[in-house]
Amino acid sequence: MAGVGLSEKDCRRMGIDYLAASYPFGDHGKSMCLGETHGHVKLICLPGSGEIIGAHIVGPEAGELIHELICLMYFRGTVFDLARIPHYHPTLAEILTYPAEELADKISSEH
């Protein structure tokens, strides 16, 4: 388990508008190949810009996977940035792009 930034609970408590999306390891090809299908990744972003303000991983290699999100947040990266970064297939890291794409699509459709 690993996390960085704000949780949904933090955002509600602080009155911060946010969007969140998650994706289960149970529906991820590499996870299934490894037999590690429990858990999920979750991204939390600002609704207007898509800036990532929180990320949480419960599942295989969470402590390693979180570093990509820490770097992105350090540079105030967005779900659009994460969705555009190439990720090899099949890797565990590519699971991060699925909630990023969902949030990017949602923000784009609202504008």
KOLMIVO-751228 format. One record per atom (N, C-alpha, C): residue number from 1; residue in three letters; chain; atom name; z, y, x. Coordinates in steps of 0.001 Angstrom, whole numbers, padded with zeros to 6 digits. Example, Ala and Ser with C-alpha at 12.3 -4.5 7.8 and 13.67 -1.06 7.14 Angstrom:
    k    r  c   a       zz       yy       xx
    1  ALA  A   N   007800  -005690   013190
    1  ALA  A  CA   007800  -004500   012300
    1  ALA  A   C   007800  -003300   013200
    2  SER  A   N   007080  -002250   012850
    2  SER  A  CA   007140  -001060   013670
    2  SER  A   C   007870   000030   012900
end
This chain:
    k    r  c   a       zz       yy       xx
    1  MET  A   N   000000  -001167   000845
    1  MET  A  CA   000000   000000   000000
    1  MET  A   C   000000   001236   000894
    2  ALA  A   N  -000805   002231   000514
    2  ALA  A  CA  -000863   003473   001284
    2  ALA  A   C  -001260   004619   000363
    3  GLY  A   N  -000767   005795   000668
    3  GLY  A  CA  -001106   006962  -000137
    3  GLY  A   C  -001070   008228   000685
    4  VAL  A   N  -001794   009217   000208
    4  VAL  A  CA  -001812   010522   000848
    4  VAL  A   C  -001968   011570  -000251
    5  GLY  A   N  -001321   012706  -000073
    5  GLY  A  CA  -001470   013808  -001013
    5  GLY  A   C  -000691   013604  -002293
    6  LEU  A   N  -001216   014189  -003353
    6  LEU  A  CA  -000534   014211  -004641
    6  LEU  A   C  -000845   012972  -005472
    7  SER  A   N   000104   012606  -006303
    7  SER  A  CA  -000112   011556  -007292
    7  SER  A   C  -000416   012234  -008632
    8  GLU  A   N  -000813   011449  -009617
    8  GLU  A  CA  -001025   012000  -010951
    8  GLU  A   C   000286   012564  -011494
    9  LYS  A   N   001371   011868  -011246
    9  LYS  A  CA   002695   012331  -011690
    9  LYS  A   C   003023   013681  -011060
   10  ASP  A   N   002727   013829  -009751
   10  ASP  A  CA   002954   015111  -009072
   10  ASP  A   C   002141   016223  -009739
   11  CYS  A   N   000882   015945  -010026
   11  CYS  A  CA   000010   016954  -010636
   11  CYS  A   C   000532   017373  -012002
   12  ARG  A   N   000949   016424  -012812
   12  ARG  A  CA   001492   016753  -014134
   12  ARG  A   C   002761   017591  -014003
   13  ARG  A   N   003640   017184  -013092
   13  ARG  A  CA   004904   017905  -012894
   13  ARG  A   C   004667   019334  -012415
   14  MET  A   N   003646   019529  -011581
   14  MET  A  CA   003354   020835  -010996
   14  MET  A   C   002366   021654  -011830
   15  GLY  A   N   001868   021076  -012916
   15  GLY  A  CA   000925   021797  -013769
   15  GLY  A   C  -000448   021974  -013149
   16  ILE  A   N  -000854   021058  -012313
   16  ILE  A  CA  -002156   021131  -011640
   16  ILE  A   C  -003175   020328  -012450
   17  ASP  A   N  -004278   020974  -012825
   17  ASP  A  CA  -005361   020253  -013480
   17  ASP  A   C  -006002   019324  -012459
   18  TYR  A   N  -006334   018118  -012887
   18  TYR  A  CA  -006905   017138  -011967
   18  TYR  A   C  -007771   016148  -012717
   19  LEU  A   N  -008570   015450  -011964
   19  LEU  A  CA  -009309   014289  -012454
   19  LEU  A   C  -008925   013114  -011575
   20  ALA  A   N  -008910   011929  -012155
   20  ALA  A  CA  -008580   010732  -011385
   20  ALA  A   C  -009527   009602  -011768
   21  ALA  A   N  -009817   008767  -010804
   21  ALA  A  CA  -010614   007561  -011055
   21  ALA  A   C  -010134   006489  -010095
   22  SER  A   N  -010211   005251  -010554
   22  SER  A  CA  -009812   004136  -009703
   22  SER  A   C  -010843   003023  -009796
   23  TYR  A   N  -010744   002111  -008853
   23  TYR  A  CA  -011654   000967  -008828
   23  TYR  A   C  -010868  -000237  -008325
   24  PRO  A   N  -010991  -001368  -009017
   24  PRO  A  CA  -010188  -002546  -008663
   24  PRO  A   C  -010794  -003365  -007520
   25  PHE  A   N  -009940  -003882  -006654
   25  PHE  A  CA  -010404  -004787  -005609
   25  PHE  A   C  -010967  -006076  -006217
   26  GLY  A   N  -010516  -006423  -007414
   26  GLY  A  CA  -010986  -007635  -008069
   26  GLY  A   C  -012456  -007603  -008447
   27  ASP  A   N  -013073  -006422  -008441
   27  ASP  A  CA  -014486  -006284  -008769
   27  ASP  A   C  -015302  -005856  -007549
   28  HIS  A   N  -014746  -006036  -006377
   28  HIS  A  CA  -015385  -005585  -005136
   28  HIS  A   C  -015816  -006801  -004310
   29  GLY  A   N  -017097  -006855  -003955
   29  GLY  A  CA  -017666  -008022  -003296
   29  GLY  A   C  -016949  -008475  -002039
   30  LYS  A   N  -016685  -007577  -001132
   30  LYS  A  CA  -016025  -007942   000125
   30  LYS  A   C  -014618  -008472  -000130
   31  SER  A   N  -013913  -007858  -001065
   31  SER  A  CA  -012576  -008326  -001421
   31  SER  A   C  -012627  -009748  -001961
   32  MET  A   N  -013620  -010006  -002788
   32  MET  A  CA  -013760  -011355  -003352
   32  MET  A   C  -014069  -012369  -002254
   33  CYS  A   N  -014928  -011988  -001299
   33  CYS  A  CA  -015245  -012879  -000176
   33  CYS  A   C  -013999  -013213   000645
   34  LEU  A   N  -013109  -012230   000776
   34  LEU  A  CA  -011877  -012411   001546
   34  LEU  A   C  -010771  -013082   000726
   35  GLY  A   N  -010978  -013217  -000562
   35  GLY  A  CA  -009934  -013765  -001428
   35  GLY  A   C  -008776  -012805  -001617
   36  GLU  A   N  -009024  -011517  -001443
   36  GLU  A  CA  -008012  -010455  -001551
   36  GLU  A   C  -008385  -009550  -002720
   37  THR  A   N  -008141  -010000  -003933
   37  THR  A  CA  -008655  -009291  -005100
   37  THR  A   C  -007603  -008517  -005895
   38  HIS  A   N  -006376  -008472  -005422
   38  HIS  A  CA  -005336  -007729  -006133
   38  HIS  A   C  -005290  -006287  -005657
   39  GLY  A   N  -005113  -005381  -006584
   39  GLY  A  CA  -004951  -003972  -006238
   39  GLY  A   C  -006137  -003123  -006631
   40  HIS  A   N  -006082  -001865  -006187
   40  HIS  A  CA  -007119  -000893  -006528
   40  HIS  A   C  -007062   000286  -005561
   41  VAL  A   N  -008083   001127  -005619
   41  VAL  A  CA  -008063   002423  -004950
   41  VAL  A   C  -008123   003488  -006038
   42  LYS  A   N  -007450   004608  -005812
   42  LYS  A  CA  -007464   005709  -006776
   42  LYS  A   C  -007670   007015  -006020
   43  LEU  A   N  -008541   007849  -006560
   43  LEU  A  CA  -008766   009185  -006022
   43  LEU  A   C  -008361   010210  -007064
   44  ILE  A   N  -007782   011303  -006597
   44  ILE  A  CA  -007392   012420  -007456
   44  ILE  A   C  -008039   013665  -006876
   45  CYS  A   N  -008732   014414  -007735
   45  CYS  A  CA  -009441   015600  -007240
   45  CYS  A   C  -009271   016768  -008195
   46  LEU  A   N  -009630   017947  -007715
   46  LEU  A  CA  -009640   019141  -008553
   46  LEU  A   C  -010900   019114  -009413
   47  PRO  A   N  -010785   019481  -010691
   47  PRO  A  CA  -011915   019351  -011601
   47  PRO  A   C  -013124   020233  -011269
   48  GLY  A   N  -012921   021412  -010776
   48  GLY  A  CA  -014053   022311  -010510
   48  GLY  A   C  -014821   021963  -009254
   49  SER  A   N  -014107   021874  -008151
   49  SER  A  CA  -014743   021687  -006846
   49  SER  A   C  -014896   020234  -006441
   50  GLY  A   N  -014071   019366  -006998
   50  GLY  A  CA  -014078   017967  -006571
   50  GLY  A   C  -013280   017726  -005300
   51  GLU  A   N  -012556   018760  -004831
   51  GLU  A  CA  -011751   018577  -003623
   51  GLU  A   C  -010714   017482  -003856
   52  ILE  A   N  -010635   016555  -002930
   52  ILE  A  CA  -009693   015447  -003040
   52  ILE  A   C  -008299   015950  -002684
   53  ILE  A   N  -007355   015755  -003616
   53  ILE  A  CA  -005984   016226  -003398
   53  ILE  A   C  -004985   015071  -003344
   54  GLY  A   N  -005480   013867  -003564
   54  GLY  A  CA  -004608   012700  -003488
   54  GLY  A   C  -005434   011430  -003472
   55  ALA  A   N  -004894   010410  -002822
   55  ALA  A  CA  -005567   009113  -002773
   55  ALA  A   C  -004513   008033  -002577
   56  HIS  A   N  -004737   006913  -003237
   56  HIS  A  CA  -003773   005823  -003178
   56  HIS  A   C  -004516   004503  -003125
   57  ILE  A   N  -004037   003614  -002289
   57  ILE  A  CA  -004656   002302  -002136
   57  ILE  A   C  -003564   001247  -002209
   58  VAL  A   N  -003768   000302  -003094
   58  VAL  A  CA  -002899  -000865  -003189
   58  VAL  A   C  -003828  -002054  -003031
   59  GLY  A   N  -003736  -002734  -001913
   59  GLY  A  CA  -004632  -003861  -001687
   59  GLY  A   C  -004854  -004131  -000216
   60  PRO  A   N  -005852  -004956   000075
   60  PRO  A  CA  -006084  -005388   001449
   60  PRO  A   C  -006413  -004224   002388
   61  GLU  A   N  -005763  -004236   003544
   61  GLU  A  CA  -006013  -003248   004609
   61  GLU  A   C  -005801  -001799   004152
   62  ALA  A   N  -004912  -001594   003190
   62  ALA  A  CA  -004659  -000243   002682
   62  ALA  A   C  -004279   000723   003802
   63  GLY  A   N  -003447   000263   004739
   63  GLY  A  CA  -003007   001117   005839
   63  GLY  A   C  -004133   001543   006760
   64  GLU  A   N  -005182   000767   006830
   64  GLU  A  CA  -006357   001123   007634
   64  GLU  A   C  -007321   001990   006825
   65  LEU  A   N  -007551   001624   005577
   65  LEU  A  CA  -008519   002330   004744
   65  LEU  A   C  -008110   003767   004439
   66  ILE  A   N  -006821   004041   004371
   66  ILE  A  CA  -006348   005369   003997
   66  ILE  A   C  -006762   006437   005007
   67  HIS  A   N  -007029   006046   006240
   67  HIS  A  CA  -007370   007034   007280
   67  HIS  A   C  -008640   007814   006965
   68  GLU  A   N  -009602   007159   006351
   68  GLU  A  CA  -010824   007880   005980
   68  GLU  A   C  -010497   008994   004997
   69  LEU  A   N  -009606   008727   004072
   69  LEU  A  CA  -009237   009726   003078
   69  LEU  A   C  -008372   010825   003674
   70  ILE  A   N  -007522   010468   004625
   70  ILE  A  CA  -006727   011481   005328
   70  ILE  A   C  -007651   012457   006050
   71  CYS  A   N  -008645   011946   006740
   71  CYS  A  CA  -009605   012806   007448
   71  CYS  A   C  -010357   013703   006481
   72  LEU  A   N  -010806   013130   005398
   72  LEU  A  CA  -011538   013907   004399
   72  LEU  A   C  -010672   015032   003848
   73  MET  A   N  -009417   014708   003541
   73  MET  A  CA  -008531   015725   002993
   73  MET  A   C  -008192   016797   004020
   74  TYR  A   N  -008090   016423   005270
   74  TYR  A  CA  -007799   017396   006324
   74  TYR  A   C  -008871   018491   006352
   75  PHE  A   N  -010125   018088   006128
   75  PHE  A  CA  -011241   019023   006138
   75  PHE  A   C  -011596   019529   004734
   76  ARG  A   N  -010661   019318   003774
   76  ARG  A  CA  -010834   019761   002396
   76  ARG  A   C  -012109   019197   001784
   77  GLY  A   N  -012346   017922   002094
   77  GLY  A  CA  -013524   017234   001587
   77  GLY  A   C  -013454   016984   000092
   78  THR  A   N  -014602   016716  -000466
   78  THR  A  CA  -014726   016533  -001908
   78  THR  A   C  -015182   015114  -002239
   79  VAL  A   N  -015135   014809  -003528
   79  VAL  A  CA  -015674   013521  -003969
   79  VAL  A   C  -017172   013462  -003724
   80  PHE  A   N  -017835   014612  -003732
   80  PHE  A  CA  -019264   014659  -003425
   80  PHE  A   C  -019507   014255  -001971
   81  ASP  A   N  -018667   014762  -001064
   81  ASP  A  CA  -018770   014396   000353
   81  ASP  A   C  -018574   012897   000530
   82  LEU  A   N  -017518   012371  -000065
   82  LEU  A  CA  -017206   010953   000087
   82  LEU  A   C  -018326   010077  -000478
   83  ALA  A   N  -018883   010478  -001599
   83  ALA  A  CA  -019970   009709  -002202
   83  ALA  A   C  -021225   009705  -001329
   84  ARG  A   N  -021427   010759  -000524
   84  ARG  A  CA  -022620   010856   000338
   84  ARG  A   C  -022454   010188   001695
   85  ILE  A   N  -021220   009948   002116
   85  ILE  A  CA  -021001   009333   003434
   85  ILE  A   C  -021491   007888   003391
   86  PRO  A   N  -022367   007500   004317
   86  PRO  A  CA  -022835   006106   004325
   86  PRO  A   C  -021688   005142   004642
   87  HIS  A   N  -021655   004058   003915
   87  HIS  A  CA  -020682   002993   004138
   87  HIS  A   C  -021449   001680   004247
   88  TYR  A   N  -021174   000922   005281
   88  TYR  A  CA  -021834  -000365   005450
   88  TYR  A   C  -021478  -001309   004318
   89  HIS  A   N  -022407  -002214   004046
   89  HIS  A  CA  -022195  -003257   003034
   89  HIS  A   C  -022381  -004615   003691
   90  PRO  A   N  -021516  -005534   003479
   90  PRO  A  CA  -020278  -005448   002715
   90  PRO  A   C  -019104  -005080   003615
   91  THR  A   N  -018343  -004091   003219
   91  THR  A  CA  -017096  -003729   003902
   91  THR  A   C  -016056  -003378   002850
   92  LEU  A   N  -014807  -003446   003243
   92  LEU  A  CA  -013753  -003001   002331
   92  LEU  A   C  -013853  -001496   002092
   93  ALA  A   N  -014256  -000746   003113
   93  ALA  A  CA  -014281   000714   003019
   93  ALA  A   C  -015240   001228   001956
   94  GLU  A   N  -016283   000486   001644
   94  GLU  A  CA  -017234   000994   000662
   94  GLU  A   C  -016619   001124  -000734
   95  ILE  A   N  -015491   000453  -000974
   95  ILE  A  CA  -014834   000577  -002281
   95  ILE  A   C  -014420   002020  -002562
   96  LEU  A   N  -014193   002811  -001522
   96  LEU  A  CA  -013788   004207  -001701
   96  LEU  A   C  -014877   005033  -002378
   97  THR  A   N  -016129   004614  -002220
   97  THR  A  CA  -017219   005403  -002785
   97  THR  A   C  -017321   005256  -004302
   98  TYR  A   N  -016837   004165  -004869
   98  TYR  A  CA  -017009   003931  -006303
   98  TYR  A   C  -016248   004933  -007171
   99  PRO  A   N  -014958   005155  -006933
   99  PRO  A  CA  -014304   006202  -007737
   99  PRO  A   C  -014822   007598  -007375
  100  ALA  A   N  -015257   007792  -006127
  100  ALA  A  CA  -015822   009089  -005729
  100  ALA  A   C  -017091   009373  -006529
  101  GLU  A   N  -017949   008375  -006668
  101  GLU  A  CA  -019182   008552  -007441
  101  GLU  A   C  -018870   008817  -008911
  102  GLU  A   N  -017893   008110  -009450
  102  GLU  A  CA  -017506   008310  -010848
  102  GLU  A   C  -017039   009738  -011077
  103  LEU  A   N  -016200   010252  -010185
  103  LEU  A  CA  -015688   011610  -010327
  103  LEU  A   C  -016788   012646  -010092
  104  ALA  A   N  -017644   012419  -009112
  104  ALA  A  CA  -018753   013349  -008847
  104  ALA  A   C  -019669   013433  -010063
  105  ASP  A   N  -019975   012305  -010673
  105  ASP  A  CA  -020819   012284  -011869
  105  ASP  A   C  -020156   013034  -013013
  106  LYS  A   N  -018856   012840  -013174
  106  LYS  A  CA  -018123   013510  -014254
  106  LYS  A   C  -018138   015017  -014065
  107  ILE  A   N  -017886   015491  -012841
  107  ILE  A  CA  -017876   016921  -012560
  107  ILE  A   C  -019274   017498  -012756
  108  SER  A   N  -020285   016807  -012276
  108  SER  A  CA  -021667   017290  -012403
  108  SER  A   C  -022094   017390  -013861
  109  SER  A   N  -021681   016433  -014679
  109  SER  A  CA  -022083   016446  -016082
  109  SER  A   C  -021372   017548  -016880
  110  GLU  A   N  -020234   017991  -016374
  110  GLU  A  CA  -019499   019066  -017047
  110  GLU  A   C  -020045   020445  -016711
  111  HIS  A   N  -020854   020534  -015662
  111  HIS  A  CA  -021398   021854  -015259
  111  HIS  A   C  -022843   022002  -015612
end
